[in-house]
Protein backbone atom coordinates (compact mmCIF):
# COMPACT_ATOMS: atom_id res chain seq x y z
CA UNK A 1 0.00 0.00 0.00
CA UNK A 2 1.46 3.38 -0.99
CA UNK A 3 1.75 6.43 1.30
CA UNK A 4 -1.41 8.12 0.01
CA UNK A 5 -3.48 4.97 0.44
CA UNK A 6 -2.21 4.43 4.00
CA UNK A 7 -3.02 7.98 5.00
CA UNK A 8 -6.48 7.78 3.41
CA UNK A 9 -7.26 4.46 5.11
CA UNK A 10 -6.34 5.75 8.56
CA UNK A 11 -8.22 8.99 8.09
CA UNK A 12 -11.31 6.99 7.11
CA UNK A 13 -10.84 4.92 10.27
CA UNK A 14 -10.52 8.12 12.30
CA UNK A 15 -13.81 9.41 10.83
CA UNK A 16 -15.51 6.12 11.68
CA UNK A 17 -14.31 6.32 15.27
CA UNK A 18 -15.50 9.91 15.50
CA UNK A 19 -18.94 8.93 14.22
CA UNK A 20 -19.09 6.05 16.68
CA UNK A 21 -18.17 8.46 19.45
CA UNK A 22 -21.12 10.68 18.59
CA UNK A 23 -23.47 7.71 18.83
CA UNK A 24 -21.96 6.33 22.05
CA UNK A 25 -22.13 9.63 23.88
CA UNK A 26 -20.68 13.10 24.28
CA UNK A 27 -17.86 11.81 26.50
CA UNK A 28 -16.28 9.78 23.68
CA UNK A 29 -13.84 11.66 21.46
CA UNK A 30 -11.80 10.19 18.62
CA UNK A 31 -8.13 11.12 18.48
CA UNK A 32 -7.18 13.43 15.63
CA UNK A 33 -4.58 11.90 13.32
CA UNK A 34 -1.66 13.89 11.93
CA UNK A 35 0.26 12.91 8.81
CA UNK A 36 3.01 11.58 11.06
CA UNK A 37 0.50 9.44 13.02
CA UNK A 38 -1.12 8.17 9.83
CA UNK A 39 2.22 6.94 8.55
CA UNK A 40 2.99 5.23 11.82
CA UNK A 41 5.93 7.52 12.64
CA UNK A 42 6.87 8.70 16.10
CA UNK A 43 7.16 12.53 16.04
CA UNK A 44 10.18 12.28 18.36
CA UNK A 45 11.91 10.09 15.80
CA UNK A 46 11.06 12.55 13.03
CA UNK A 47 12.72 15.30 15.07
CA UNK A 48 15.69 13.10 15.80
CA UNK A 49 16.25 12.67 12.07
CA UNK A 50 15.57 16.32 11.17
CA UNK A 51 17.80 18.10 8.72
CA UNK A 52 20.52 20.15 10.42
CA UNK A 53 19.21 19.02 13.82
CA UNK A 54 22.07 20.60 15.74
CA UNK A 55 21.38 24.05 14.26
CA UNK A 56 17.76 24.60 15.34
CA UNK A 57 15.67 27.73 14.92
CA UNK A 58 14.31 28.90 18.27
CA UNK A 59 11.69 31.41 17.07
CA UNK A 60 8.94 29.45 18.87
CA UNK A 61 10.90 29.01 22.07
CA UNK A 62 9.16 30.07 25.32
CA UNK A 63 10.18 33.48 26.58
CA UNK A 64 11.65 31.94 29.75
CA UNK A 65 14.09 29.90 27.65
CA UNK A 66 15.22 33.02 25.78
CA UNK A 67 15.76 34.92 29.01
CA UNK A 68 17.77 32.01 30.43
CA UNK A 69 19.79 31.79 27.21
CA UNK A 70 20.76 35.46 27.34
CA UNK A 71 21.40 35.49 31.08
CA UNK A 72 23.57 32.37 31.14
CA UNK A 73 25.52 33.39 28.02
CA UNK A 74 26.70 36.50 29.89
CA UNK A 75 28.18 34.37 32.69
CA UNK A 76 29.47 31.31 30.87
CA UNK A 77 28.60 28.67 28.30
CA UNK A 78 24.99 27.54 27.89
CA UNK A 79 24.29 23.86 28.53
CA UNK A 80 21.19 22.24 27.00
CA UNK A 81 19.35 18.95 26.69
CA UNK A 82 18.33 17.97 23.16
CA UNK A 83 15.89 15.08 23.19
CA UNK A 84 13.52 14.32 20.33
CA UNK A 85 11.62 17.53 19.56
CA UNK A 86 12.56 19.25 22.82
CA UNK A 87 15.46 21.56 23.53
CA UNK A 88 15.78 22.73 27.13
CA UNK A 89 18.22 25.16 28.70
CA UNK A 90 19.79 23.76 31.88
CA UNK A 91 20.32 26.80 34.12
CA UNK A 92 21.70 24.70 36.99
CA UNK A 93 24.44 23.21 34.85
CA UNK A 94 27.37 25.61 34.70
CA UNK A 95 30.45 25.76 32.52
CA UNK A 96 33.15 28.40 32.54
CA UNK A 97 33.61 30.20 29.25
CA UNK A 98 32.55 33.19 27.22
CA UNK A 99 31.07 34.20 23.87
CA UNK A 100 32.61 36.64 21.42
CA UNK A 101 30.30 38.65 19.20
CA UNK A 102 31.02 38.75 15.48
CA UNK A 103 29.11 41.06 13.14
CA UNK A 104 28.25 39.86 9.64
CA UNK A 105 26.77 41.38 6.52
CA UNK A 106 22.98 41.03 7.00
CA UNK A 107 21.75 37.78 5.46
CA UNK A 108 18.04 37.33 4.78
CA UNK A 109 16.32 34.04 4.00
CA UNK A 110 12.91 32.37 4.12
CA UNK A 111 11.51 28.96 5.04
CA UNK A 112 8.21 27.57 3.73
CA UNK A 113 6.39 24.91 5.76
CA UNK A 114 3.59 23.14 3.88
CA UNK A 115 3.09 19.89 5.81
CA UNK A 116 4.20 17.87 8.82
CA UNK A 117 7.25 16.52 7.01
CA UNK A 118 8.44 20.08 6.34
CA UNK A 119 7.74 21.04 9.94
CA UNK A 120 9.64 18.19 11.58
CA UNK A 121 12.49 18.57 9.10
CA UNK A 122 12.97 22.36 9.20
CA UNK A 123 11.54 23.50 12.55
CA UNK A 124 11.71 20.47 14.86
CA UNK A 125 11.95 22.51 18.06
CA UNK A 126 8.74 24.35 17.16
CA UNK A 127 6.90 21.31 15.83
CA UNK A 128 4.61 20.67 18.80
CA UNK A 129 3.30 24.24 18.99
CA UNK A 130 2.83 24.64 15.23
CA UNK A 131 1.22 21.31 14.31
CA UNK A 132 -2.27 22.74 14.93
CA UNK A 133 -1.73 25.41 12.26
CA UNK A 134 -0.95 22.80 9.63
CA UNK A 135 -3.79 20.56 10.83
CA UNK A 136 -6.23 23.42 10.24
CA UNK A 137 -5.27 23.58 6.57
CA UNK A 138 -2.76 26.41 6.75
CA UNK A 139 0.86 26.73 5.71
CA UNK A 140 3.70 28.54 7.46
CA UNK A 141 6.47 30.85 6.39
CA UNK A 142 9.46 32.07 8.40
CA UNK A 143 11.17 35.19 7.10
CA UNK A 144 14.39 36.03 8.94
CA UNK A 145 17.58 38.06 8.75
CA UNK A 146 20.82 37.41 10.62
CA UNK A 147 23.15 40.30 11.45
CA UNK A 148 25.62 38.70 13.84
CA UNK A 149 26.67 35.72 15.86
CA UNK A 150 27.91 34.98 19.36
CA UNK A 151 30.62 32.33 19.21
CA UNK A 152 31.97 30.33 22.16
CA UNK A 153 35.68 30.97 22.63
CA UNK A 154 36.35 27.32 23.49
CA UNK A 155 34.66 24.04 24.36
CA UNK A 156 33.57 23.59 27.99
CA UNK A 157 36.48 22.13 29.91
CA UNK A 158 34.60 21.34 33.11
CA UNK A 159 30.96 21.23 34.15
CA UNK A 160 29.55 21.85 37.62
CA UNK A 161 26.09 21.63 39.14
CA UNK A 162 23.15 19.59 37.88
CA UNK A 163 24.51 18.40 34.53
CA UNK A 164 23.36 14.78 34.36
CA UNK A 165 20.88 15.55 31.56
CA UNK A 166 23.16 17.79 29.49
CA UNK A 167 23.69 16.52 25.95
CA UNK A 168 25.06 19.61 24.14
CA UNK A 169 26.45 23.06 24.72
CA UNK A 170 25.49 26.14 22.72
CA UNK A 171 28.45 26.91 20.49
CA UNK A 172 26.86 29.75 18.51
CA UNK A 173 23.88 32.08 18.92
CA UNK A 174 22.81 33.70 15.64
CA UNK A 175 20.93 36.94 16.16
CA UNK A 176 18.82 39.26 14.03
CA UNK A 177 15.08 39.63 13.39
CA UNK A 178 12.30 37.37 12.20
CA UNK A 179 8.64 37.17 11.29
CA UNK A 180 6.56 33.97 11.19
CA UNK A 181 3.18 33.93 9.47
CA UNK A 182 0.51 31.40 8.62
CA UNK A 183 -1.67 31.53 5.55
CA UNK A 184 -4.58 29.52 4.19
CA UNK A 185 -3.52 27.06 1.54
CA UNK A 186 -4.86 27.69 -1.92
CA UNK A 187 -7.62 25.30 -2.93
CA UNK A 188 -7.11 23.06 -5.93
CA UNK A 189 -7.23 25.16 -9.06
CA UNK A 190 -6.89 28.45 -7.19
CA UNK A 191 -4.03 30.82 -7.88
CA UNK A 192 -4.02 32.71 -4.57
CA UNK A 193 -4.49 31.99 -0.89
CA UNK A 194 -7.91 32.61 0.59
CA UNK A 195 -8.88 33.66 4.09
CA UNK A 196 -9.41 36.75 6.20
CA UNK A 197 -7.45 38.03 9.15
CA UNK A 198 -7.49 41.36 10.90
CA UNK A 199 -4.26 43.34 10.91
CA UNK A 200 -4.55 46.73 12.56
CA UNK A 201 -8.31 46.59 12.12
CA UNK A 202 -8.13 45.84 8.38
CA UNK A 203 -8.42 42.71 6.28
CA UNK A 204 -4.98 41.68 4.95
CA UNK A 205 -5.39 38.76 2.48
CA UNK A 206 -4.91 35.42 4.27
CA UNK A 207 -1.77 36.07 6.28
CA UNK A 208 -1.70 35.97 10.05
CA UNK A 209 1.35 36.88 12.11
CA UNK A 210 2.28 34.22 14.65
CA UNK A 211 5.65 35.32 16.00
CA UNK A 212 7.98 38.19 15.28
CA UNK A 213 10.87 40.08 16.79
CA UNK A 214 12.65 43.12 15.42
CA UNK A 215 12.24 44.93 12.10
CA UNK A 216 13.11 42.73 9.13
CA UNK A 217 13.30 45.53 6.58
CA UNK A 218 15.39 47.81 8.79
CA UNK A 219 17.78 45.03 9.82
CA UNK A 220 18.20 43.86 6.22
CA UNK A 221 19.36 47.30 5.16
CA UNK A 222 21.89 47.77 7.97
CA UNK A 223 25.62 47.65 7.46
CA UNK A 224 27.61 45.47 9.84
CA UNK A 225 26.53 46.24 13.41
CA UNK A 226 28.74 46.03 16.46
CA UNK A 227 27.37 44.41 19.62
CA UNK A 228 26.25 47.70 21.16
CA UNK A 229 24.44 48.82 18.00
CA UNK A 230 22.66 45.47 17.73
CA UNK A 231 21.07 45.94 21.15
CA UNK A 232 19.67 49.37 20.25
CA UNK A 233 18.68 48.68 16.63
CA UNK A 234 16.02 46.03 17.24
CA UNK A 235 18.15 43.38 15.49
CA UNK A 236 19.27 41.44 18.54
CA UNK A 237 16.72 38.62 18.76
CA UNK A 238 18.14 35.09 19.08
CA UNK A 239 17.04 33.27 15.91
CA UNK A 240 19.11 30.13 15.63
CA UNK A 241 21.50 28.11 17.77
CA UNK A 242 24.51 26.08 16.83
CA UNK A 243 24.84 23.09 19.18
CA UNK A 244 27.85 20.89 19.76
CA UNK A 245 27.62 17.52 21.54
CA UNK A 246 29.34 17.07 24.89
CA UNK A 247 32.13 14.55 24.97
Secondary structure as GFF3:
##gff-version 3
##sequence-region A 1 247
A	DSSP	alpha_helix	3	24	.	.	.	ID=ss1
A	DSSP	alpha_helix	35	38	.	.	.	ID=ss2
A	DSSP	alpha_helix	43	48	.	.	.	ID=ss3
A	DSSP	alpha_helix	63	73	.	.	.	ID=ss4
A	DSSP	beta_strand	79	83	.	.	.	ID=ss5
A	DSSP	beta_strand	86	89	.	.	.	ID=ss6
A	DSSP	beta_strand	93	95	.	.	.	ID=ss7
A	DSSP	beta_strand	99	113	.	.	.	ID=ss8
A	DSSP	alpha_helix	116	122	.	.	.	ID=ss9
A	DSSP	three_ten_helix	124	126	.	.	.	ID=ss10
A	DSSP	alpha_helix	127	135	.	.	.	ID=ss11
A	DSSP	beta_strand	138	152	.	.	.	ID=ss12
A	DSSP	beta_strand	159	161	.	.	.	ID=ss13
A	DSSP	beta_strand	168	184	.	.	.	ID=ss14
A	DSSP	beta_strand	198	199	.	.	.	ID=ss15
A	DSSP	beta_strand	202	203	.	.	.	ID=ss16
A	DSSP	beta_strand	208	213	.	.	.	ID=ss17
A	DSSP	alpha_helix	216	220	.	.	.	ID=ss18
A	DSSP	alpha_helix	227	233	.	.	.	ID=ss19
A	DSSP	beta_strand	237	245	.	.	.	ID=ss20
###
